[in-house]
Amino acid sequence: MEKKSTIRNILSVLLLVFLTPSCSSDLDFNQSEDLLLTPVIVANLTNFDVPAPDFVEGGVETTVAFEVENFDVFRDTFFRDNLQQADFLFVITNTIDRDYVIELILYDIFNNVVDSIVFNIPASAGTPQVITEKKTYQNASLDQLKRTDKMGFRITMLPGTPLTESSAGSLKLKSSATVYMEIE
C-alpha cells in the first residue's frame, strides 16, 4: 500500500508540473545592439610640491621654473574615440610669502601649444592661499585637447620679499581629471 501511495504522489507532482502554465517570453538578443555604456572615470592628473628654498640656487632667486612631461593618454584610440567630456580640477596652495603665476601648457606632438591655463596665486602673508579652478573640455575644445601629447608647467615668481635657502613654505598643486565616456 505504501508503494502505491508513493507512486501516486510522484504522478500527482509530475501532473501538476506539466499542467502548470509557465512564465516565459521570447528573448530579444537584438537589444544588445542598443546598449550604451556611459562610464565616468576620475584619475589623478599631476601634482607637485615645491618648497620655498627650491626657488633659490646658490643664494640667487630663480624666478622662472619650467618642466614638460609626456601626456600620451590620447594615443589610445578607444579612449580618444569614446571620450565625450573631460573636467580638469586644480587645487593650488601657496604658503610662501610671494605671488606666483602658474601656467599649464598643453602641447601636440609637434610642440605646438594646444591650450594654456593660467593661475594667479597670491602670496600667503601668513595665511595659506588656496586656489581651486575647474576647466571643462567638450565639443571643439575636447577635439583640441585630444591632440595633446605633452604637458608643461611654467612657474613664475613675482617680485616681493627675497627668498633665502631657509625660507619657509611651499607651492603645491594637486590636480585630477574626470572623464565622461560614451561606449556603444
N, C-alpha and C positions, 0 to 999 in steps of 0.2 A: 504494500500500500504506500509505503514511503517513497518507493521508486516512482510510482505513478504521479504522486504529488510533486516530486522534483521535476519530472518531465513536463507536467502541466505548467508549473511555474516558469520553466525555461521557455516553453512555447508561448506563454502569455507575454513574457517580456519581449521575445522576438516579434510577435504580432504587434505589440504596442510600438516598438521601434519602427517597423515598416509602415505602420499606418499613421504615425505622427508626421505632420507636414514639416518640411524642413525650410529654414530661412536661409536663402542664398540669393545672390544676384549675380548677373554677368559681370565679370571683371573687365574694366576698360584699361588696357595697358597703354593706350594712346595718351592717357593723361600725363604720362611721364614726359611727353613732348612739350607740355605746358609748364613744366617745372621751372621755377625761378628762385634761385638762392640769392639772398642779399646779406652776406656776412659783413660785420663791422669788426675791424681789427685795430687794436691800439698797441703801439710799439714805441720804444724809446727812439728818438731821432738822433740827438747828440747832446753832449754836456761837457762843461769844463769848469774848473775851479782854479783861478789864477790868484795866488797870494800877492799882496802888495809888493813885497821885495822882488818878485819876478819882473816888475816894471823898472828895476834898477840894475844896470850892468856896470860893474867897475866904478860905482859911485855916480854914474850918469843915468838919468831917466831915459827910458825907452818909451817914446810917446806913441809909437805905432807897432802893433804886433799883427802878423798875418799868417794864416795857416790854411792849407787846402787839403781836403781828404776826399777819397773816392766815394761816390754815392751812386752805385750801379744797380739800384733796385729796379729800375725801369728796363733793364736788359732782358728781364723775364717777360716774354710775350704774353703769356697767360695773365700775369698781373697787370701789365700795361693795357691789354685789350679789355679787361673786365673792371678796371678801376673807374668809378663814377664821380668820386669826390675825395679830396684829401684836406684835412684840417691839421694845421701845424700849431702847436701851443708852445709858447716860450715863457719861462719864468726866469727873470734875471734879478739877482740880489747883489747889491753893492754895499759893502761895509767899509770901503775906502773913502777917505775924505777928499775925493776928486771926482769931477764929472767925466763921463765916458760916452763915446758913441760906438756902438757895436753894429757892424754891417754884415749881414748874412748874404753871401753872393752865390747864386746857383749858376753853374757853367754847363754848356753842352760839350760834346766830345771834341769840338774844335776850339775850346776855351773861350767861346763867345758867351757873354752874360745872358742868361735866360731870365733871371729875376733877381731882384735885390730888395732886402728888407732892412730898414734902418731903425735902430733903437737908441733913443736918447736917454742916458742913465744919469740921474742927478747924484751929486756927492752925498755921502752918508751923513755928514755933520753930526755924528754921534748916534744917529738912528738909522738902522739898516733901511735902504731904499729897495723896495720890491716892485718890479715892473712885470705885468702879465699882459702878453699880446697873443692874439689868435689871428692866423692867416688862413683863409679858405680858398682852395683851388677847385674850380668846377668849370665846365664848358670850355671856353677858349683859354682861360688861364690854366686849366688842367692839361690841355694839349701842350701848352708851353712847358709846364712842369715835367711832363713825360719825356722831354728832351734832356733833362738834367743828367749829367754824368759825374759831376764833381760839386762839392760844396766847400765854400771858403768863408773864413771869418776874418774880418779886419776890425781890430780893437784900437781905437784912438783915444788916448788920454788927453783931456783938455787942460789948459793952463790952470794952475792953482798952487796950493801949498806943496812944496817939493817933497817927494818921497825919498826915503833912505832904505838901506838894506835891512833896517829894523822896524820899518813902518808896519802898522797893524792893519788887518782887514784883508778882504779878498773880493774878487769879482767872480760871481758864479752864474752859469747859465745851465738850465735844465730844459730839455725840450722833448716833446712827444709828437707822434703823428697818429691821427685817427683816420683810417682809410675805409671807404664805403665801396663795396664791390657789388656787382650785379652779374650773376652767372646763370646763363640759360642752358 
